């Protein structure tokens, strides 16, 4: 049971970290070039 719980926690943290990283990159990319599209 302890091993299962540890694995679940690690996988969950990795998934959250992965999604957070993608979200941060998308946010940074979207923030970088919003003016050109808005002006056009």
PDB file with one MODEL, atoms N, CA, C and O in Angstrom:
MODEL        1
ATOM      1  N   UNK A   1       0.841  -1.203   0.000  1.00  0.00           N
ATOM      2  CA  UNK A   1       0.000   0.000   0.000  1.00  0.00           C
ATOM      3  C   UNK A   1       0.874   1.251   0.000  1.00  0.00           C
ATOM      4  O   UNK A   1       0.593   2.209  -0.719  1.00  0.00           O
ATOM      5  N   UNK A   2       1.931   1.240   0.805  1.00  0.00           N
ATOM      6  CA  UNK A   2       2.797   2.421   0.875  1.00  0.00           C
ATOM      7  C   UNK A   2       3.472   2.671  -0.465  1.00  0.00           C
ATOM      8  O   UNK A   2       3.590   3.817  -0.900  1.00  0.00           O
ATOM      9  N   UNK A   3       3.919   1.596  -1.123  1.00  0.00           N
ATOM     10  CA  UNK A   3       4.573   1.761  -2.414  1.00  0.00           C
ATOM     11  C   UNK A   3       3.600   2.311  -3.454  1.00  0.00           C
ATOM     12  O   UNK A   3       3.959   3.178  -4.251  1.00  0.00           O
ATOM     13  N   UNK A   4       2.369   1.801  -3.441  1.00  0.00           N
ATOM     14  CA  UNK A   4       1.361   2.291  -4.380  1.00  0.00           C
ATOM     15  C   UNK A   4       1.101   3.775  -4.164  1.00  0.00           C
ATOM     16  O   UNK A   4       1.035   4.542  -5.125  1.00  0.00           O
ATOM     17  N   UNK A   5       0.955   4.179  -2.914  1.00  0.00           N
ATOM     18  CA  UNK A   5       0.679   5.580  -2.605  1.00  0.00           C
ATOM     19  C   UNK A   5       1.827   6.459  -3.080  1.00  0.00           C
ATOM     20  O   UNK A   5       1.599   7.524  -3.654  1.00  0.00           O
ATOM     21  N   UNK A   6       3.052   6.024  -2.844  1.00  0.00           N
ATOM     22  CA  UNK A   6       4.224   6.807  -3.269  1.00  0.00           C
ATOM     23  C   UNK A   6       4.247   6.967  -4.785  1.00  0.00           C
ATOM     24  O   UNK A   6       4.513   8.055  -5.296  1.00  0.00           O
ATOM     25  N   UNK A   7       3.969   5.889  -5.497  1.00  0.00           N
ATOM     26  CA  UNK A   7       3.967   5.941  -6.966  1.00  0.00           C
ATOM     27  C   UNK A   7       2.886   6.900  -7.448  1.00  0.00           C
ATOM     28  O   UNK A   7       3.127   7.710  -8.344  1.00  0.00           O
ATOM     29  N   UNK A   8       1.702   6.814  -6.861  1.00  0.00           N
ATOM     30  CA  UNK A   8       0.592   7.688  -7.259  1.00  0.00           C
ATOM     31  C   UNK A   8       0.969   9.146  -7.024  1.00  0.00           C
ATOM     32  O   UNK A   8       0.712   9.994  -7.878  1.00  0.00           O
ATOM     33  N   UNK A   9       1.572   9.445  -5.884  1.00  0.00           N
ATOM     34  CA  UNK A   9       1.961  10.817  -5.563  1.00  0.00           C
ATOM     35  C   UNK A   9       2.995  11.321  -6.577  1.00  0.00           C
ATOM     36  O   UNK A   9       2.890  12.442  -7.074  1.00  0.00           O
ATOM     37  N   UNK A  10       3.985  10.491  -6.875  1.00  0.00           N
ATOM     38  CA  UNK A  10       5.036  10.888  -7.825  1.00  0.00           C
ATOM     39  C   UNK A  10       4.435  11.136  -9.204  1.00  0.00           C
ATOM     40  O   UNK A  10       4.736  12.149  -9.836  1.00  0.00           O
ATOM     41  N   UNK A  11       3.594  10.228  -9.676  1.00  0.00           N
ATOM     42  CA  UNK A  11       2.973  10.378 -10.998  1.00  0.00           C
ATOM     43  C   UNK A  11       2.105  11.630 -11.037  1.00  0.00           C
ATOM     44  O   UNK A  11       2.121  12.365 -12.024  1.00  0.00           O
ATOM     45  N   UNK A  12       1.349  11.877  -9.971  1.00  0.00           N
ATOM     46  CA  UNK A  12       0.485  13.058  -9.915  1.00  0.00           C
ATOM     47  C   UNK A  12       1.309  14.332  -9.963  1.00  0.00           C
ATOM     48  O   UNK A  12       0.977  15.265 -10.693  1.00  0.00           O
ATOM     49  N   UNK A  13       2.387  14.372  -9.182  1.00  0.00           N
ATOM     50  CA  UNK A  13       3.250  15.559  -9.172  1.00  0.00           C
ATOM     51  C   UNK A  13       3.881  15.775 -10.547  1.00  0.00           C
ATOM     52  O   UNK A  13       3.969  16.911 -11.015  1.00  0.00           O
ATOM     53  N   UNK A  14       4.321  14.696 -11.198  1.00  0.00           N
ATOM     54  CA  UNK A  14       4.904  14.814 -12.533  1.00  0.00           C
ATOM     55  C   UNK A  14       3.866  15.334 -13.526  1.00  0.00           C
ATOM     56  O   UNK A  14       4.177  16.187 -14.358  1.00  0.00           O
ATOM     57  N   UNK A  15       2.643  14.829 -13.443  1.00  0.00           N
ATOM     58  CA  UNK A  15       1.580  15.268 -14.353  1.00  0.00           C
ATOM     59  C   UNK A  15       1.277  16.750 -14.139  1.00  0.00           C
ATOM     60  O   UNK A  15       1.136  17.499 -15.106  1.00  0.00           O
ATOM     61  N   UNK A  16       1.177  17.175 -12.882  1.00  0.00           N
ATOM     62  CA  UNK A  16       0.897  18.577 -12.577  1.00  0.00           C
ATOM     63  C   UNK A  16       2.052  19.450 -13.075  1.00  0.00           C
ATOM     64  O   UNK A  16       1.825  20.497 -13.682  1.00  0.00           O
ATOM     65  N   UNK A  17       3.271  19.024 -12.822  1.00  0.00           N
ATOM     66  CA  UNK A  17       4.443  19.777 -13.256  1.00  0.00           C
ATOM     67  C   UNK A  17       4.486  19.883 -14.777  1.00  0.00           C
ATOM     68  O   UNK A  17       4.817  20.937 -15.321  1.00  0.00           O
ATOM     69  N   UNK A  18       4.151  18.789 -15.461  1.00  0.00           N
ATOM     70  CA  UNK A  18       4.142  18.756 -16.924  1.00  0.00           C
ATOM     71  C   UNK A  18       3.097  19.724 -17.475  1.00  0.00           C
ATOM     72  O   UNK A  18       3.386  20.528 -18.361  1.00  0.00           O
ATOM     73  N   UNK A  19       1.874  19.637 -16.936  1.00  0.00           N
ATOM     74  CA  UNK A  19       0.793  20.513 -17.398  1.00  0.00           C
ATOM     75  C   UNK A  19       1.101  21.966 -17.074  1.00  0.00           C
ATOM     76  O   UNK A  19       0.837  22.853 -17.886  1.00  0.00           O
ATOM     77  N   UNK A  20       1.660  22.216 -15.891  1.00  0.00           N
ATOM     78  CA  UNK A  20       2.000  23.585 -15.492  1.00  0.00           C
ATOM     79  C   UNK A  20       3.066  24.149 -16.428  1.00  0.00           C
ATOM     80  O   UNK A  20       3.009  25.321 -16.801  1.00  0.00           O
ATOM     81  N   UNK A  21       4.036  23.321 -16.809  1.00  0.00           N
ATOM     82  CA  UNK A  21       5.081  23.766 -17.721  1.00  0.00           C
ATOM     83  C   UNK A  21       4.513  24.123 -19.085  1.00  0.00           C
ATOM     84  O   UNK A  21       4.872  25.151 -19.659  1.00  0.00           O
ATOM     85  N   UNK A  22       3.629  23.279 -19.608  1.00  0.00           N
ATOM     86  CA  UNK A  22       2.998  23.555 -20.906  1.00  0.00           C
ATOM     87  C   UNK A  22       2.175  24.834 -20.817  1.00  0.00           C
ATOM     88  O   UNK A  22       2.246  25.689 -21.699  1.00  0.00           O
ATOM     89  N   UNK A  23       1.403  24.958 -19.758  1.00  0.00           N
ATOM     90  CA  UNK A  23       0.576  26.152 -19.566  1.00  0.00           C
ATOM     91  C   UNK A  23       1.424  27.412 -19.493  1.00  0.00           C
ATOM     92  O   UNK A  23       1.065  28.440 -20.067  1.00  0.00           O
ATOM     93  N   UNK A  24       2.556  27.333 -18.784  1.00  0.00           N
ATOM     94  CA  UNK A  24       3.434  28.490 -18.649  1.00  0.00           C
ATOM     95  C   UNK A  24       4.045  28.861 -19.999  1.00  0.00           C
ATOM     96  O   UNK A  24       4.147  30.040 -20.338  1.00  0.00           O
ATOM     97  N   UNK A  25       4.454  27.839 -20.773  1.00  0.00           N
ATOM     98  CA  UNK A  25       5.031  28.102 -22.094  1.00  0.00           C
ATOM     99  C   UNK A  25       3.988  28.723 -23.021  1.00  0.00           C
ATOM    100  O   UNK A  25       4.282  29.695 -23.717  1.00  0.00           O
ATOM    101  N   UNK A  26       2.779  28.173 -23.035  1.00  0.00           N
ATOM    102  CA  UNK A  26       1.716  28.732 -23.870  1.00  0.00           C
ATOM    103  C   UNK A  26       1.413  30.164 -23.457  1.00  0.00           C
ATOM    104  O   UNK A  26       1.233  31.035 -24.308  1.00  0.00           O
ATOM    105  N   UNK A  27       1.357  30.408 -22.151  1.00  0.00           N
ATOM    106  CA  UNK A  27       1.090  31.751 -21.639  1.00  0.00           C
ATOM    107  C   UNK A  27       2.184  32.710 -22.083  1.00  0.00           C
ATOM    108  O   UNK A  27       1.898  33.835 -22.492  1.00  0.00           O
ATOM    109  N   UNK A  28       3.438  32.271 -22.006  1.00  0.00           N
ATOM    110  CA  UNK A  28       4.574  33.111 -22.396  1.00  0.00           C
ATOM    111  C   UNK A  28       4.528  33.390 -23.895  1.00  0.00           C
ATOM    112  O   UNK A  28       4.766  34.519 -24.322  1.00  0.00           O
ATOM    113  N   UNK A  29       4.221  32.359 -24.701  1.00  0.00           N
ATOM    114  CA  UNK A  29       4.161  32.531 -26.156  1.00  0.00           C
ATOM    115  C   UNK A  29       2.998  33.456 -26.528  1.00  0.00           C
ATOM    116  O   UNK A  29       3.159  34.355 -27.353  1.00  0.00           O
ATOM    117  N   UNK A  30       1.838  33.240 -25.926  1.00  0.00           N
ATOM    118  CA  UNK A  30       0.666  34.069 -26.216  1.00  0.00           C
ATOM    119  C   UNK A  30       0.923  35.512 -25.791  1.00  0.00           C
ATOM    120  O   UNK A  30       0.458  36.447 -26.443  1.00  0.00           O
ATOM    121  N   UNK A  31       1.663  35.691 -24.698  1.00  0.00           N
ATOM    122  CA  UNK A  31       1.941  37.021 -24.167  1.00  0.00           C
ATOM    123  C   UNK A  31       2.970  37.739 -25.035  1.00  0.00           C
ATOM    124  O   UNK A  31       3.018  38.969 -25.065  1.00  0.00           O
ATOM    125  N   UNK A  32       3.800  36.955 -25.747  1.00  0.00           N
ATOM    126  CA  UNK A  32       4.907  37.523 -26.512  1.00  0.00           C
ATOM    127  C   UNK A  32       4.410  38.223 -27.786  1.00  0.00           C
ATOM    128  O   UNK A  32       4.923  39.281 -28.152  1.00  0.00           O
ATOM    129  N   UNK A  33       3.413  37.632 -28.462  1.00  0.00           N
ATOM    130  CA  UNK A  33       2.972  38.195 -29.749  1.00  0.00           C
ATOM    131  C   UNK A  33       1.458  38.427 -29.798  1.00  0.00           C
ATOM    132  O   UNK A  33       0.788  37.915 -30.695  1.00  0.00           O
ATOM    133  N   UNK A  34       0.905  39.200 -28.838  1.00  0.00           N
ATOM    134  CA  UNK A  34      -0.533  39.467 -28.932  1.00  0.00           C
ATOM    135  C   UNK A  34      -0.797  40.761 -29.695  1.00  0.00           C
ATOM    136  O   UNK A  34      -1.866  40.926 -30.283  1.00  0.00           O
ATOM    137  N   UNK A  35       0.172  41.684 -29.691  1.00  0.00           N
ATOM    138  CA  UNK A  35      -0.056  43.024 -30.229  1.00  0.00           C
ATOM    139  C   UNK A  35      -0.203  42.990 -31.750  1.00  0.00           C
ATOM    140  O   UNK A  35      -1.072  43.668 -32.299  1.00  0.00           O
ATOM    141  N   UNK A  36       0.631  42.213 -32.432  1.00  0.00           N
ATOM    142  CA  UNK A  36       0.584  42.181 -33.899  1.00  0.00           C
ATOM    143  C   UNK A  36      -0.786  41.690 -34.379  1.00  0.00           C
ATOM    144  O   UNK A  36      -1.373  42.277 -35.288  1.00  0.00           O
ATOM    145  N   UNK A  37      -1.284  40.632 -33.779  1.00  0.00           N
ATOM    146  CA  UNK A  37      -2.582  40.102 -34.202  1.00  0.00           C
ATOM    147  C   UNK A  37      -3.697  41.096 -33.873  1.00  0.00           C
ATOM    148  O   UNK A  37      -4.629  41.264 -34.659  1.00  0.00           O
ATOM    149  N   UNK A  38      -3.608  41.742 -32.736  1.00  0.00           N
ATOM    150  CA  UNK A  38      -4.634  42.700 -32.342  1.00  0.00           C
ATOM    151  C   UNK A  38      -4.629  43.916 -33.280  1.00  0.00           C
ATOM    152  O   UNK A  38      -5.687  44.427 -33.650  1.00  0.00           O
ATOM    153  N   UNK A  39      -3.431  44.370 -33.658  1.00  0.00           N
ATOM    154  CA  UNK A  39      -3.322  45.535 -34.533  1.00  0.00           C
ATOM    155  C   UNK A  39      -3.843  45.213 -35.933  1.00  0.00           C
ATOM    156  O   UNK A  39      -4.508  46.044 -36.552  1.00  0.00           O
ATOM    157  N   UNK A  40      -3.551  44.029 -36.430  1.00  0.00           N
ATOM    158  CA  UNK A  40      -4.025  43.624 -37.751  1.00  0.00           C
ATOM    159  C   UNK A  40      -5.528  43.379 -37.703  1.00  0.00           C
ATOM    160  O   UNK A  40      -6.129  43.027 -38.718  1.00  0.00           O
TER     161      UNK A  40
ENDMDL
END
